[in-house]
Amino acid sequence: MYCGSINKGNTVADDIHKLMVLCDDEFKPRLSKRTDAVRALSAQIGDAHPMNIEPYFEIILQQKNIIAIVDGNIGSFMSFKHDFDKPYYFPAVLREGDSINYITTICTHPDFRGKKLATQLYDYIEKSLSNDVRANCVATRTWNTNIGHIGLLQKRGYKLTCTLHEDRKDDDGTVLDTVYYCKRLEA
């Protein structure tokens, strides 16, 4: 496992970029449609614009990343924001003074699925971060039909804290809910 920042132009960054492109269409909405700039472009010219994962990739590089390496390759990665500042999504779990590590993206290469890499990434963010990025809560969001991820979160003791009904669309126009989960970590 590696945890830290990633610099654009090195092999790790290139491999994460390739993995994001490979898995882009599995996300709801796609990673290539996830930034304000991309959403603004979509609003101007419609959803037919060319996919561009670069804006979201730049955001990932600015965050902390945990990377699972398998046989010398990136098998999975998790990006997160330390000291997330939007606690209103997690009122049922948070207490005054809590800090949050907010997972923005978790992505596993198709060849390495079923090997518990996501579990290892969650183990790491919950138990193995250095003191400078450790938090007493971990949170994330996903879409309501992402049953595999939701099952993992529930199994690990994450609580559903907020549902934003019909606030995202799939490429085929299916309207989905965004669901927020949070877990208070043991001291």
C-alpha positions as CSV (number, residue, x, y, z in Angstrom):
1,M,0.0,0.0,0.0
2,Y,1.1,3.5,-0.7
3,C,-0.6,6.6,0.8
4,G,0.2,10.2,-0.2
5,S,0.3,12.7,-2.9
6,I,0.8,11.8,-6.6
7,N,2.7,14.0,-9.0
8,K,1.5,14.3,-12.6
9,G,3.8,12.9,-15.2
10,N,5.1,10.0,-13.2
11,T,4.3,6.3,-13.7
12,V,1.9,6.1,-10.8
13,A,-0.1,9.1,-12.1
14,D,-0.1,7.7,-15.6
15,D,-1.4,4.3,-14.3
16,I,-4.2,6.0,-12.2
17,H,-5.2,8.0,-15.3
18,K,-5.4,4.8,-17.4
19,L,-7.5,3.1,-14.7
20,M,-9.8,6.1,-14.5
21,V,-10.3,6.0,-18.3
22,L,-10.8,2.2,-18.2
23,C,-13.5,2.4,-15.5
24,D,-15.1,5.8,-16.5
25,D,-18.4,4.4,-17.8
26,E,-19.0,2.4,-14.6
27,F,-19.4,5.6,-12.5
28,K,-22.7,7.4,-12.2
29,P,-22.2,10.0,-13.6
30,R,-19.0,9.2,-15.4
31,L,-15.8,10.5,-14.0
32,S,-15.3,12.4,-17.2
33,K,-18.5,14.4,-16.4
34,R,-17.8,15.2,-12.8
35,T,-16.4,18.7,-12.4
36,D,-18.0,22.1,-12.5
37,A,-16.2,22.9,-15.7
38,V,-17.4,19.7,-17.4
39,R,-20.9,20.2,-16.1
40,A,-20.9,23.8,-17.5
41,L,-19.7,22.5,-20.9
42,S,-22.4,19.9,-20.9
43,A,-25.0,22.6,-20.1
44,Q,-23.8,24.7,-23.0
45,I,-23.4,22.1,-25.7
46,G,-25.3,19.1,-24.4
47,D,-24.2,15.6,-23.3
48,A,-22.8,14.8,-26.7
49,H,-19.5,16.6,-26.0
50,P,-16.3,14.5,-26.0
51,M,-15.5,12.8,-22.8
52,N,-12.7,14.5,-20.9
53,I,-11.4,12.9,-17.8
54,E,-8.6,15.4,-17.3
55,P,-10.4,17.9,-15.0
56,Y,-11.4,15.1,-12.6
57,F,-7.9,13.6,-12.8
58,E,-6.4,16.9,-11.8
59,I,-8.7,16.9,-8.8
60,I,-7.6,13.4,-7.8
61,L,-4.0,14.4,-8.0
62,Q,-4.6,17.3,-5.5
63,Q,-6.1,14.8,-3.0
64,K,-4.5,12.1,-0.8
65,N,-4.5,8.7,-2.5
66,I,-4.1,5.2,-1.2
67,I,-3.0,2.7,-3.8
68,A,-3.1,-1.1,-3.7
69,I,-0.3,-2.6,-5.8
70,V,-0.8,-6.1,-7.2
71,D,2.1,-7.8,-9.0
72,G,3.7,-4.5,-9.7
73,N,0.5,-2.9,-11.1
74,I,-2.1,-0.6,-9.6
75,G,-4.9,-2.9,-8.6
76,S,-7.0,-0.2,-7.0
77,F,-6.9,3.3,-5.6
78,M,-8.9,5.4,-3.2
79,S,-8.7,9.2,-3.2
80,F,-9.8,11.3,-0.2
81,K,-10.1,14.8,1.2
82,H,-8.7,15.2,4.7
83,D,-10.7,17.5,7.1
84,F,-13.8,17.5,4.8
85,D,-15.7,20.6,5.6
86,K,-19.3,19.7,4.8
87,P,-20.5,17.9,8.0
88,Y,-24.2,18.6,7.3
89,Y,-24.3,15.4,5.2
90,F,-23.5,13.3,8.3
91,P,-25.6,14.7,11.2
92,A,-26.5,11.3,12.7
93,V,-22.9,10.2,13.2
94,L,-20.8,13.4,13.8
95,R,-20.1,15.1,17.1
96,E,-18.7,18.5,17.8
97,G,-15.1,18.7,16.9
98,D,-15.0,15.6,14.7
99,S,-12.7,15.4,11.7
100,I,-13.7,13.7,8.5
101,N,-11.7,11.9,5.8
102,Y,-14.0,12.0,2.9
103,I,-13.5,9.4,0.2
104,T,-14.2,10.9,-3.2
105,T,-13.2,8.0,-5.5
106,I,-12.5,4.3,-5.2
107,C,-11.7,2.4,-8.3
108,T,-10.5,-1.2,-8.8
109,H,-9.1,-2.5,-12.1
110,P,-11.5,-5.1,-13.6
111,D,-8.7,-7.7,-13.6
112,F,-8.3,-7.4,-9.8
113,R,-11.9,-7.4,-8.7
114,G,-12.9,-10.0,-6.2
115,K,-9.5,-9.9,-4.5
116,K,-10.6,-7.7,-1.5
117,L,-8.6,-4.7,-2.6
118,A,-11.4,-2.3,-1.7
119,T,-11.5,-3.9,1.7
120,Q,-7.8,-3.4,2.1
121,L,-8.1,0.3,1.1
122,Y,-10.9,0.8,3.7
123,D,-8.8,-1.0,6.3
124,Y,-5.9,1.4,5.5
125,I,-8.0,4.6,5.7
126,E,-9.6,3.5,8.9
127,K,-6.6,2.1,10.7
128,S,-3.2,2.9,9.2
129,L,-3.1,6.5,8.2
130,S,-0.3,8.6,9.6
131,N,-1.2,11.1,12.4
132,D,-1.1,14.1,10.1
133,V,-4.0,12.8,8.0
134,R,-5.9,10.6,10.5
135,A,-9.5,11.5,11.3
136,N,-12.0,10.1,13.7
137,C,-14.7,9.7,10.9
138,V,-14.6,8.4,7.4
139,A,-17.3,9.3,4.9
140,T,-18.2,8.7,1.3
141,R,-21.0,8.9,-1.1
142,T,-22.2,6.7,-4.0
143,W,-25.3,6.1,-6.0
144,N,-28.3,4.1,-4.8
145,T,-27.8,1.3,-7.4
146,N,-24.1,0.7,-6.5
147,I,-25.0,-2.4,-4.5
148,G,-21.5,-3.8,-4.3
149,H,-20.1,-0.6,-2.7
150,I,-23.1,-0.1,-0.4
151,G,-22.8,-3.7,0.8
152,L,-19.2,-3.2,1.6
153,L,-20.0,0.0,3.5
154,Q,-22.8,-1.6,5.5
155,K,-20.6,-4.7,6.3
156,R,-17.9,-2.3,7.7
157,G,-20.4,-0.5,9.9
158,Y,-21.0,2.7,7.9
159,K,-24.3,4.4,8.5
160,L,-26.5,5.9,5.8
161,T,-26.7,9.5,6.8
162,C,-28.2,11.4,3.9
163,T,-30.1,10.6,0.7
164,L,-30.3,13.2,-2.1
165,H,-33.3,12.0,-4.1
166,E,-33.0,12.0,-7.9
167,D,-30.0,14.3,-8.1
168,R,-27.9,12.4,-10.7
169,K,-28.4,10.8,-14.0
170,D,-26.9,7.8,-15.7
171,D,-25.9,8.1,-19.4
172,D,-29.1,6.5,-20.4
173,G,-31.1,9.2,-18.5
174,T,-32.0,7.0,-15.6
175,V,-32.4,9.2,-12.5
176,L,-30.5,8.0,-9.4
177,D,-30.2,9.0,-5.8
178,T,-26.9,10.0,-4.1
179,V,-26.4,8.3,-0.8
180,Y,-24.0,9.4,1.9
181,Y,-22.4,7.0,4.4
182,C,-20.2,7.8,7.4
183,K,-18.4,5.8,10.1
184,R,-17.1,6.9,13.4
185,L,-13.7,5.2,14.1
186,E,-12.7,3.6,17.4
187,A,-10.4,5.8,19.4
